[in-house]
Amino acid sequence: MAFDNREHAVALNRFNTAVKPAAGAGDAPLSGHLLRAMAHQALYLGFRREALQVAQHSVHGER
């Protein structure tokens, strides 16, 4: 919801808060989904290189 409200700092904080325990628990589908959302946000904000890196990590399991 923060992303949709253009509260990007809040959204990034929440993404980071969620992805760390998901990755730590070995929940690959959730971790990948969160990283995909983070890549989407980075692309939306114009950070193309970072978006590509995060998207690649989400696909290749580098969480």
PDB file of N, H, CA, C and O in Angstrom:
ATOM      1  N   MET A   1       0.817  -1.185   0.000  1.00  0.00           N
ATOM      2  CA  MET A   1       0.000   0.000   0.000  1.00  0.00           C
ATOM      3  C   MET A   1       0.869   1.261   0.000  1.00  0.00           C
ATOM      4  O   MET A   1       0.517   2.267  -0.615  1.00  0.00           O
ATOM      5  N   ALA A   2       1.998   1.196   0.690  1.00  0.00           N
ATOM      6  H   ALA A   2       2.284   0.378   1.190  1.00  0.00           H
ATOM      7  CA  ALA A   2       2.883   2.358   0.722  1.00  0.00           C
ATOM      8  C   ALA A   2       3.402   2.669  -0.682  1.00  0.00           C
ATOM      9  O   ALA A   2       3.490   3.834  -1.070  1.00  0.00           O
ATOM     10  N   PHE A   3       3.743   1.632  -1.437  1.00  0.00           N
ATOM     11  H   PHE A   3       3.672   0.686  -1.122  1.00  0.00           H
ATOM     12  CA  PHE A   3       4.201   1.838  -2.816  1.00  0.00           C
ATOM     13  C   PHE A   3       3.103   2.534  -3.623  1.00  0.00           C
ATOM     14  O   PHE A   3       3.373   3.504  -4.331  1.00  0.00           O
ATOM     15  N   ASP A   4       1.873   2.045  -3.518  1.00  0.00           N
ATOM     16  H   ASP A   4       1.653   1.257  -2.943  1.00  0.00           H
ATOM     17  CA  ASP A   4       0.755   2.634  -4.263  1.00  0.00           C
ATOM     18  C   ASP A   4       0.476   4.072  -3.851  1.00  0.00           C
ATOM     19  O   ASP A   4      -0.001   4.872  -4.656  1.00  0.00           O
ATOM     20  N   ASN A   5       0.774   4.399  -2.594  1.00  0.00           N
ATOM     21  H   ASN A   5       1.161   3.749  -1.941  1.00  0.00           H
ATOM     22  CA  ASN A   5       0.582   5.766  -2.097  1.00  0.00           C
ATOM     23  C   ASN A   5       1.794   6.658  -2.357  1.00  0.00           C
ATOM     24  O   ASN A   5       1.837   7.802  -1.905  1.00  0.00           O
ATOM     25  N   ARG A   6       2.773   6.131  -3.085  1.00  0.00           N
ATOM     26  H   ARG A   6       2.737   5.202  -3.452  1.00  0.00           H
ATOM     27  CA  ARG A   6       4.009   6.855  -3.415  1.00  0.00           C
ATOM     28  C   ARG A   6       4.823   7.209  -2.170  1.00  0.00           C
ATOM     29  O   ARG A   6       5.534   8.214  -2.142  1.00  0.00           O
ATOM     30  N   GLU A   7       4.709   6.379  -1.157  1.00  0.00           N
ATOM     31  H   GLU A   7       4.131   5.563  -1.179  1.00  0.00           H
ATOM     32  CA  GLU A   7       5.528   6.515   0.049  1.00  0.00           C
ATOM     33  C   GLU A   7       6.684   5.534  -0.095  1.00  0.00           C
ATOM     34  O   GLU A   7       6.739   4.508   0.583  1.00  0.00           O
ATOM     35  N   HIS A   8       7.605   5.870  -0.991  1.00  0.00           N
ATOM     36  H   HIS A   8       7.560   6.703  -1.543  1.00  0.00           H
ATOM     37  CA  HIS A   8       8.614   4.911  -1.411  1.00  0.00           C
ATOM     38  C   HIS A   8       9.626   4.575  -0.327  1.00  0.00           C
ATOM     39  O   HIS A   8      10.103   3.442  -0.275  1.00  0.00           O
ATOM     40  N   ALA A   9       9.964   5.507   0.527  1.00  0.00           N
ATOM     41  H   ALA A   9       9.576   6.428   0.486  1.00  0.00           H
ATOM     42  CA  ALA A   9      10.887   5.183   1.620  1.00  0.00           C
ATOM     43  C   ALA A   9      10.235   4.189   2.577  1.00  0.00           C
ATOM     44  O   ALA A   9      10.884   3.249   3.035  1.00  0.00           O
ATOM     45  N   VAL A  10       8.971   4.393   2.875  1.00  0.00           N
ATOM     46  H   VAL A  10       8.444   5.157   2.503  1.00  0.00           H
ATOM     47  CA  VAL A  10       8.238   3.478   3.749  1.00  0.00           C
ATOM     48  C   VAL A  10       8.124   2.107   3.086  1.00  0.00           C
ATOM     49  O   VAL A  10       8.333   1.080   3.733  1.00  0.00           O
ATOM     50  N   ALA A  11       7.792   2.094   1.797  1.00  0.00           N
ATOM     51  H   ALA A  11       7.622   2.928   1.272  1.00  0.00           H
ATOM     52  CA  ALA A  11       7.653   0.821   1.073  1.00  0.00           C
ATOM     53  C   ALA A  11       8.967   0.045   1.085  1.00  0.00           C
ATOM     54  O   ALA A  11       8.974  -1.157   1.351  1.00  0.00           O
ATOM     55  N   LEU A  12      10.063   0.715   0.803  1.00  0.00           N
ATOM     56  H   LEU A  12      10.057   1.692   0.587  1.00  0.00           H
ATOM     57  CA  LEU A  12      11.362   0.038   0.786  1.00  0.00           C
ATOM     58  C   LEU A  12      11.691  -0.524   2.159  1.00  0.00           C
ATOM     59  O   LEU A  12      12.181  -1.647   2.274  1.00  0.00           O
ATOM     60  N   ASN A  13      11.424   0.247   3.190  1.00  0.00           N
ATOM     61  H   ASN A  13      11.026   1.160   3.097  1.00  0.00           H
ATOM     62  CA  ASN A  13      11.659  -0.225   4.559  1.00  0.00           C
ATOM     63  C   ASN A  13      10.849  -1.480   4.831  1.00  0.00           C
ATOM     64  O   ASN A  13      11.367  -2.438   5.404  1.00  0.00           O
ATOM     65  N   ARG A  14       9.598  -1.488   4.434  1.00  0.00           N
ATOM     66  H   ARG A  14       9.176  -0.710   3.969  1.00  0.00           H
ATOM     67  CA  ARG A  14       8.736  -2.651   4.674  1.00  0.00           C
ATOM     68  C   ARG A  14       9.151  -3.848   3.831  1.00  0.00           C
ATOM     69  O   ARG A  14       9.097  -4.986   4.297  1.00  0.00           O
ATOM     70  N   PHE A  15       9.562  -3.601   2.602  1.00  0.00           N
ATOM     71  H   PHE A  15       9.606  -2.677   2.224  1.00  0.00           H
ATOM     72  CA  PHE A  15      10.071  -4.699   1.775  1.00  0.00           C
ATOM     73  C   PHE A  15      11.289  -5.334   2.444  1.00  0.00           C
ATOM     74  O   PHE A  15      11.378  -6.557   2.551  1.00  0.00           O
ATOM     75  N   ASN A  16      12.226  -4.495   2.893  1.00  0.00           N
ATOM     76  H   ASN A  16      12.153  -3.501   2.806  1.00  0.00           H
ATOM     77  CA  ASN A  16      13.429  -5.003   3.551  1.00  0.00           C
ATOM     78  C   ASN A  16      13.094  -5.747   4.834  1.00  0.00           C
ATOM     79  O   ASN A  16      13.689  -6.784   5.131  1.00  0.00           O
ATOM     80  N   THR A  17      12.145  -5.222   5.592  1.00  0.00           N
ATOM     81  H   THR A  17      11.662  -4.380   5.351  1.00  0.00           H
ATOM     82  CA  THR A  17      11.728  -5.868   6.834  1.00  0.00           C
ATOM     83  C   THR A  17      11.124  -7.238   6.563  1.00  0.00           C
ATOM     84  O   THR A  17      11.293  -8.156   7.366  1.00  0.00           O
ATOM     85  N   ALA A  18      10.433  -7.389   5.456  1.00  0.00           N
ATOM     86  H   ALA A  18      10.296  -6.644   4.803  1.00  0.00           H
ATOM     87  CA  ALA A  18       9.773  -8.654   5.128  1.00  0.00           C
ATOM     88  C   ALA A  18      10.711  -9.657   4.474  1.00  0.00           C
ATOM     89  O   ALA A  18      10.623 -10.853   4.753  1.00  0.00           O
ATOM     90  N   VAL A  19      11.606  -9.192   3.611  1.00  0.00           N
ATOM     91  H   VAL A  19      11.677  -8.221   3.385  1.00  0.00           H
ATOM     92  CA  VAL A  19      12.420 -10.140   2.832  1.00  0.00           C
ATOM     93  C   VAL A  19      13.486 -10.822   3.692  1.00  0.00           C
ATOM     94  O   VAL A  19      13.826 -11.977   3.438  1.00  0.00           O
ATOM     95  N   LYS A  20      14.006 -10.148   4.680  1.00  0.00           N
ATOM     96  H   LYS A  20      13.730  -9.210   4.886  1.00  0.00           H
ATOM     97  CA  LYS A  20      15.070 -10.754   5.496  1.00  0.00           C
ATOM     98  C   LYS A  20      14.590 -11.991   6.245  1.00  0.00           C
ATOM     99  O   LYS A  20      15.243 -13.031   6.153  1.00  0.00           O
ATOM    100  N   PRO A  21      13.476 -11.933   6.986  1.00  0.00           N
ATOM    101  CA  PRO A  21      13.039 -13.169   7.650  1.00  0.00           C
ATOM    102  C   PRO A  21      12.539 -14.229   6.674  1.00  0.00           C
ATOM    103  O   PRO A  21      12.691 -15.423   6.932  1.00  0.00           O
ATOM    104  N   ALA A  22      11.948 -13.812   5.563  1.00  0.00           N
ATOM    105  H   ALA A  22      11.825 -12.842   5.353  1.00  0.00           H
ATOM    106  CA  ALA A  22      11.489 -14.788   4.565  1.00  0.00           C
ATOM    107  C   ALA A  22      12.678 -15.558   4.007  1.00  0.00           C
ATOM    108  O   ALA A  22      12.626 -16.781   3.880  1.00  0.00           O
ATOM    109  N   ALA A  23      13.737 -14.849   3.678  1.00  0.00           N
ATOM    110  H   ALA A  23      13.779 -13.856   3.782  1.00  0.00           H
ATOM    111  CA  ALA A  23      14.941 -15.510   3.165  1.00  0.00           C
ATOM    112  C   ALA A  23      15.584 -16.366   4.252  1.00  0.00           C
ATOM    113  O   ALA A  23      16.036 -17.479   3.986  1.00  0.00           O
ATOM    114  N   GLY A  24      15.624 -15.844   5.470  1.00  0.00           N
ATOM    115  H   GLY A  24      15.257 -14.939   5.686  1.00  0.00           H
ATOM    116  CA  GLY A  24      16.204 -16.592   6.581  1.00  0.00           C
ATOM    117  C   GLY A  24      15.456 -17.882   6.874  1.00  0.00           C
ATOM    118  O   GLY A  24      16.052 -18.870   7.303  1.00  0.00           O
ATOM    119  N   ALA A  25      14.153 -17.867   6.643  1.00  0.00           N
ATOM    120  H   ALA A  25      13.670 -17.064   6.295  1.00  0.00           H
ATOM    121  CA  ALA A  25      13.331 -19.059   6.874  1.00  0.00           C
ATOM    122  C   ALA A  25      13.370 -20.018   5.689  1.00  0.00           C
ATOM    123  O   ALA A  25      12.805 -21.110   5.749  1.00  0.00           O
ATOM    124  N   GLY A  26      14.034 -19.610   4.623  1.00  0.00           N
ATOM    125  H   GLY A  26      14.493 -18.723   4.575  1.00  0.00           H
ATOM    126  CA  GLY A  26      14.115 -20.465   3.440  1.00  0.00           C
ATOM    127  C   GLY A  26      12.845 -20.470   2.606  1.00  0.00           C
ATOM    128  O   GLY A  26      12.608 -21.402   1.837  1.00  0.00           O
ATOM    129  N   ASP A  27      12.026 -19.433   2.753  1.00  0.00           N
ATOM    130  H   ASP A  27      12.219 -18.676   3.378  1.00  0.00           H
ATOM    131  CA  ASP A  27      10.783 -19.343   1.983  1.00  0.00           C
ATOM    132  C   ASP A  27      11.095 -18.697   0.634  1.00  0.00           C
ATOM    133  O   ASP A  27      10.933 -17.490   0.458  1.00  0.00           O
ATOM    134  N   ALA A  28      11.540 -19.512  -0.305  1.00  0.00           N
ATOM    135  H   ALA A  28      11.672 -20.493  -0.162  1.00  0.00           H
ATOM    136  CA  ALA A  28      11.965 -19.013  -1.616  1.00  0.00           C
ATOM    137  C   ALA A  28      10.842 -18.330  -2.394  1.00  0.00           C
ATOM    138  O   ALA A  28      11.090 -17.283  -2.992  1.00  0.00           O
ATOM    139  N   PRO A  29       9.618 -18.868  -2.417  1.00  0.00           N
ATOM    140  CA  PRO A  29       8.562 -18.181  -3.169  1.00  0.00           C
ATOM    141  C   PRO A  29       8.260 -16.786  -2.622  1.00  0.00           C
ATOM    142  O   PRO A  29       8.097 -15.836  -3.388  1.00  0.00           O
ATOM    143  N   LEU A  30       8.187 -16.667  -1.306  1.00  0.00           N
ATOM    144  H   LEU A  30       8.320 -17.438  -0.683  1.00  0.00           H
ATOM    145  CA  LEU A  30       7.900 -15.350  -0.723  1.00  0.00           C
ATOM    146  C   LEU A  30       9.074 -14.404  -0.924  1.00  0.00           C
ATOM    147  O   LEU A  30       8.878 -13.240  -1.274  1.00  0.00           O
ATOM    148  N   SER A  31      10.287 -14.889  -0.709  1.00  0.00           N
ATOM    149  H   SER A  31      10.446 -15.835  -0.425  1.00  0.00           H
ATOM    150  CA  SER A  31      11.472 -14.047  -0.914  1.00  0.00           C
ATOM    151  C   SER A  31      11.542 -13.555  -2.357  1.00  0.00           C
ATOM    152  O   SER A  31      11.797 -12.377  -2.605  1.00  0.00           O
ATOM    153  N   GLY A  32      11.317 -14.452  -3.295  1.00  0.00           N
ATOM    154  H   GLY A  32      11.110 -15.409  -3.093  1.00  0.00           H
ATOM    155  CA  GLY A  32      11.340 -14.071  -4.702  1.00  0.00           C
ATOM    156  C   GLY A  32      10.272 -13.061  -5.037  1.00  0.00           C
ATOM    157  O   GLY A  32      10.518 -12.124  -5.797  1.00  0.00           O
ATOM    158  N   HIS A  33       9.090 -13.238  -4.481  1.00  0.00           N
ATOM    159  H   HIS A  33       8.891 -13.999  -3.864  1.00  0.00           H
ATOM    160  CA  HIS A  33       7.990 -12.302  -4.725  1.00  0.00           C
ATOM    161  C   HIS A  33       8.324 -10.914  -4.174  1.00  0.00           C
ATOM    162  O   HIS A  33       8.076  -9.904  -4.832  1.00  0.00           O
ATOM    163  N   LEU A  34       8.877 -10.872  -2.986  1.00  0.00           N
ATOM    164  H   LEU A  34       9.078 -11.692  -2.451  1.00  0.00           H
ATOM    165  CA  LEU A  34       9.242  -9.582  -2.391  1.00  0.00           C
ATOM    166  C   LEU A  34      10.353  -8.903  -3.190  1.00  0.00           C
ATOM    167  O   LEU A  34      10.312  -7.692  -3.405  1.00  0.00           O
ATOM    168  N   LEU A  35      11.336  -9.672  -3.627  1.00  0.00           N
ATOM    169  H   LEU A  35      11.369 -10.656  -3.453  1.00  0.00           H
ATOM    170  CA  LEU A  35      12.411  -9.088  -4.437  1.00  0.00           C
ATOM    171  C   LEU A  35      11.874  -8.588  -5.774  1.00  0.00           C
ATOM    172  O   LEU A  35      12.324  -7.561  -6.282  1.00  0.00           O
ATOM    173  N   ARG A  36      10.914  -9.312  -6.344  1.00  0.00           N
ATOM    174  H   ARG A  36      10.549 -10.146  -5.932  1.00  0.00           H
ATOM    175  CA  ARG A  36      10.298  -8.858  -7.583  1.00  0.00           C
ATOM    176  C   ARG A  36       9.593  -7.521  -7.363  1.00  0.00           C
ATOM    177  O   ARG A  36       9.668  -6.633  -8.212  1.00  0.00           O
ATOM    178  N   ALA A  37       8.914  -7.377  -6.236  1.00  0.00           N
ATOM    179  H   ALA A  37       8.853  -8.099  -5.547  1.00  0.00           H
ATOM    180  CA  ALA A  37       8.246  -6.118  -5.922  1.00  0.00           C
ATOM    181  C   ALA A  37       9.267  -4.994  -5.717  1.00  0.00           C
ATOM    182  O   ALA A  37       9.035  -3.852  -6.112  1.00  0.00           O
ATOM    183  N   MET A  38      10.392  -5.331  -5.098  1.00  0.00           N
ATOM    184  H   MET A  38      10.581  -6.259  -4.777  1.00  0.00           H
ATOM    185  CA  MET A  38      11.443  -4.326  -4.905  1.00  0.00           C
ATOM    186  C   MET A  38      12.041  -3.904  -6.246  1.00  0.00           C
ATOM    187  O   MET A  38      12.354  -2.731  -6.449  1.00  0.00           O
ATOM    188  N   ALA A  39      12.197  -4.855  -7.152  1.00  0.00           N
ATOM    189  H   ALA A  39      11.943  -5.808  -6.987  1.00  0.00           H
ATOM    190  CA  ALA A  39      12.704  -4.532  -8.492  1.00  0.00           C
ATOM    191  C   ALA A  39      11.720  -3.633  -9.227  1.00  0.00           C
ATOM    192  O   ALA A  39      12.125  -2.702  -9.923  1.00  0.00           O
ATOM    193  N   HIS A  40      10.445  -3.909  -9.076  1.00  0.00           N
ATOM    194  H   HIS A  40      10.116  -4.665  -8.511  1.00  0.00           H
ATOM    195  CA  HIS A  40       9.407  -3.085  -9.693  1.00  0.00           C
ATOM    196  C   HIS A  40       9.503  -1.655  -9.172  1.00  0.00           C
ATOM    197  O   HIS A  40       9.436  -0.703  -9.949  1.00  0.00           O
ATOM    198  N   GLN A  41       9.656  -1.506  -7.875  1.00  0.00           N
ATOM    199  H   GLN A  41       9.711  -2.279  -7.243  1.00  0.00           H
ATOM    200  CA  GLN A  41       9.776  -0.174  -7.292  1.00  0.00           C
ATOM    201  C   GLN A  41      11.028   0.536  -7.821  1.00  0.00           C
ATOM    202  O   GLN A  41      10.967   1.711  -8.186  1.00  0.00           O
ATOM    203  N   ALA A  42      12.140  -0.161  -7.863  1.00  0.00           N
ATOM    204  H   ALA A  42      12.190  -1.115  -7.567  1.00  0.00           H
ATOM    205  CA  ALA A  42      13.381   0.451  -8.354  1.00  0.00           C
ATOM    206  C   ALA A  42      13.221   0.910  -9.801  1.00  0.00           C
ATOM    207  O   ALA A  42      13.666   1.999 -10.163  1.00  0.00           O
ATOM    208  N   LEU A  43      12.598   0.095 -10.610  1.00  0.00           N
ATOM    209  H   LEU A  43      12.236  -0.790 -10.316  1.00  0.00           H
ATOM    210  CA  LEU A  43      12.372   0.472 -12.005  1.00  0.00           C
ATOM    211  C   LEU A  43      11.455   1.683 -12.095  1.00  0.00           C
ATOM    212  O   LEU A  43      11.711   2.599 -12.877  1.00  0.00           O
ATOM    213  N   TYR A  44      10.396   1.694 -11.304  1.00  0.00           N
ATOM    214  H   TYR A  44      10.189   0.950 -10.668  1.00  0.00           H
ATOM    215  CA  TYR A  44       9.451   2.808 -11.284  1.00  0.00           C
ATOM    216  C   TYR A  44      10.156   4.117 -10.914  1.00  0.00           C
ATOM    217  O   TYR A  44       9.820   5.182 -11.431  1.00  0.00           O
ATOM    218  N   LEU A  45      11.136   4.020 -10.013  1.00  0.00           N
ATOM    219  H   LEU A  45      11.409   3.155  -9.593  1.00  0.00           H
ATOM    220  CA  LEU A  45      11.855   5.210  -9.559  1.00  0.00           C
ATOM    221  C   LEU A  45      13.025   5.584 -10.462  1.00  0.00           C
ATOM    222  O   LEU A  45      13.714   6.575 -10.217  1.00  0.00           O
ATOM    223  N   GLY A  46      13.249   4.788 -11.507  1.00  0.00           N
ATOM    224  H   GLY A  46      12.690   3.983 -11.706  1.00  0.00           H
ATOM    225  CA  GLY A  46      14.293   5.121 -12.470  1.00  0.00           C
ATOM    226  C   GLY A  46      15.647   4.487 -12.193  1.00  0.00           C
ATOM    227  O   GLY A  46      16.633   4.842 -12.839  1.00  0.00           O
ATOM    228  N   PHE A  47      15.716   3.563 -11.255  1.00  0.00           N
ATOM    229  H   PHE A  47      14.915   3.275 -10.730  1.00  0.00           H
ATOM    230  CA  PHE A  47      16.965   2.885 -10.929  1.00  0.00           C
ATOM    231  C   PHE A  47      17.035   1.587 -11.739  1.00  0.00           C
ATOM    232  O   PHE A  47      16.832   0.499 -11.200  1.00  0.00           O
ATOM    233  N   ARG A  48      17.319   1.713 -13.013  1.00  0.00           N
ATOM    234  H   ARG A  48      17.484   2.597 -13.450  1.00  0.00           H
ATOM    235  CA  ARG A  48      17.259   0.571 -13.931  1.00  0.00           C
ATOM    236  C   ARG A  48      18.272  -0.517 -13.608  1.00  0.00           C
ATOM    237  O   ARG A  48      17.932  -1.700 -13.574  1.00  0.00           O
ATOM    238  N   ARG A  49      19.497  -0.124 -13.377  1.00  0.00           N
ATOM    239  H   ARG A  49      19.773   0.837 -13.405  1.00  0.00           H
ATOM    240  CA  ARG A  49      20.548  -1.109 -13.105  1.00  0.00           C
ATOM    241  C   ARG A  49      20.230  -1.885 -11.816  1.00  0.00           C
ATOM    242  O   ARG A  49      20.360  -3.109 -11.767  1.00  0.00           O
ATOM    243  N   GLU A  50      19.815  -1.157 -10.785  1.00  0.00           N
ATOM    244  H   GLU A  50      19.710  -0.163 -10.824  1.00  0.00           H
ATOM    245  CA  GLU A  50      19.477  -1.804  -9.523  1.00  0.00           C
ATOM    246  C   GLU A  50      18.258  -2.710  -9.680  1.00  0.00           C
ATOM    247  O   GLU A  50      18.203  -3.793  -9.098  1.00  0.00           O
ATOM    248  N   ALA A  51      17.285  -2.264 -10.468  1.00  0.00           N
ATOM    249  H   ALA A  51      17.329  -1.384 -10.941  1.00  0.00           H
ATOM    250  CA  ALA A  51      16.090  -3.072 -10.713  1.00  0.00           C
ATOM    251  C   ALA A  51      16.462  -4.391 -11.371  1.00  0.00           C
ATOM    252  O   ALA A  51      15.950  -5.444 -10.992  1.00  0.00           O
ATOM    253  N   LEU A  52      17.346  -4.338 -12.347  1.00  0.00           N
ATOM    254  H   LEU A  52      17.763  -3.482 -12.655  1.00  0.00           H
ATOM    255  CA  LEU A  52      17.782  -5.554 -13.030  1.00  0.00           C
ATOM    256  C   LEU A  52      18.507  -6.492 -12.067  1.00  0.00           C
ATOM    257  O   LEU A  52      18.269  -7.700 -12.076  1.00  0.00           O
ATOM    258  N   GLN A  53      19.377  -5.943 -11.250  1.00  0.00           N
ATOM    259  H   GLN A  53      19.570  -4.962 -11.242  1.00  0.00           H
ATOM    260  CA  GLN A  53      20.120  -6.775 -10.293  1.00  0.00           C
ATOM    261  C   GLN A  53      19.180  -7.469  -9.316  1.00  0.00           C
ATOM    262  O   GLN A  53      19.315  -8.666  -9.065  1.00  0.00           O
ATOM    263  N   VAL A  54      18.230  -6.720  -8.763  1.00  0.00           N
ATOM    264  H   VAL A  54      18.120  -5.747  -8.967  1.00  0.00           H
ATOM    265  CA  VAL A  54      17.296  -7.298  -7.794  1.00  0.00           C
ATOM    266  C   VAL A  54      16.417  -8.343  -8.481  1.00  0.00           C
ATOM    267  O   VAL A  54      16.151  -9.403  -7.914  1.00  0.00           O
ATOM    268  N   ALA A  55      15.968  -8.045  -9.695  1.00  0.00           N
ATOM    269  H   ALA A  55      16.184  -7.184 -10.156  1.00  0.00           H
ATOM    270  CA  ALA A  55      15.147  -9.010 -10.433  1.00  0.00           C
ATOM    271  C   ALA A  55      15.922 -10.295 -10.694  1.00  0.00           C
ATOM    272  O   ALA A  55      15.370 -11.388 -10.567  1.00  0.00           O
ATOM    273  N   GLN A  56      17.184 -10.175 -11.056  1.00  0.00           N
ATOM    274  H   GLN A  56      17.632  -9.287 -11.159  1.00  0.00           H
ATOM    275  CA  GLN A  56      18.009 -11.363 -11.296  1.00  0.00           C
ATOM    276  C   GLN A  56      18.179 -12.176 -10.023  1.00  0.00           C
ATOM    277  O   GLN A  56      18.151 -13.407 -10.056  1.00  0.00           O
ATOM    278  N   HIS A  57      18.356 -11.491  -8.905  1.00  0.00           N
ATOM    279  H   HIS A  57      18.379 -10.492  -8.878  1.00  0.00           H
ATOM    280  CA  HIS A  57      18.478 -12.197  -7.626  1.00  0.00           C
ATOM    281  C   HIS A  57      17.182 -12.926  -7.290  1.00  0.00           C
ATOM    282  O   HIS A  57      17.210 -14.030  -6.747  1.00  0.00           O
ATOM    283  N   SER A  58      16.055 -12.313  -7.610  1.00  0.00           N
ATOM    284  H   SER A  58      16.032 -11.416  -8.051  1.00  0.00           H
ATOM    285  CA  SER A  58      14.777 -12.958  -7.297  1.00  0.00           C
ATOM    286  C   SER A  58      14.579 -14.243  -8.104  1.00  0.00           C
ATOM    287  O   SER A  58      13.970 -15.197  -7.619  1.00  0.00           O
ATOM    288  N   VAL A  59      15.088 -14.266  -9.319  1.00  0.00           N
ATOM    289  H   VAL A  59      15.582 -13.492  -9.713  1.00  0.00           H
ATOM    290  CA  VAL A  59      14.925 -15.431 -10.191  1.00  0.00           C
ATOM    291  C   VAL A  59      15.940 -16.521  -9.855  1.00  0.00           C
ATOM    292  O   VAL A  59      15.608 -17.706  -9.885  1.00  0.00           O
ATOM    293  N   HIS A  60      17.154 -16.134  -9.540  1.00  0.00           N
ATOM    294  H   HIS A  60      17.423 -15.171  -9.516  1.00  0.00           H
ATOM    295  CA  HIS A  60      18.236 -17.093  -9.342  1.00  0.00           C
ATOM    296  C   HIS A  60      18.402 -17.533  -7.893  1.00  0.00           C
ATOM    297  O   HIS A  60      19.313 -18.296  -7.570  1.00  0.00           O
ATOM    298  N   GLY A  61      17.524 -17.052  -7.026  1.00  0.00           N
ATOM    299  H   GLY A  61      16.784 -16.433  -7.289  1.00  0.00           H
ATOM    300  CA  GLY A  61      17.550 -17.510  -5.643  1.00  0.00           C
ATOM    301  C   GLY A  61      18.651 -16.925  -4.782  1.00  0.00           C
ATOM    302  O   GLY A  61      18.973 -17.481  -3.732  1.00  0.00           O
ATOM    303  N   GLU A  62      19.232 -15.819  -5.203  1.00  0.00           N
ATOM    304  H   GLU A  62      18.971 -15.367  -6.056  1.00  0.00           H
ATOM    305  CA  GLU A  62      20.287 -15.162  -4.433  1.00  0.00           C
ATOM    306  C   GLU A  62      19.627 -14.162  -3.489  1.00  0.00           C
ATOM    307  O   GLU A  62      19.581 -12.961  -3.753  1.00  0.00           O
ATOM    308  N   ARG A  63      19.119 -14.699  -2.378  1.00  0.00           N
ATOM    309  H   ARG A  63      19.157 -15.675  -2.163  1.00  0.00           H
ATOM    310  CA  ARG A  63      18.322 -13.867  -1.489  1.00  0.00           C
ATOM    311  C   ARG A  63      19.110 -13.466  -0.267  1.00  0.00           C
ATOM    312  O   ARG A  63      18.593 -12.758   0.597  1.00  0.00           O
TER     313      ARG A  63
END
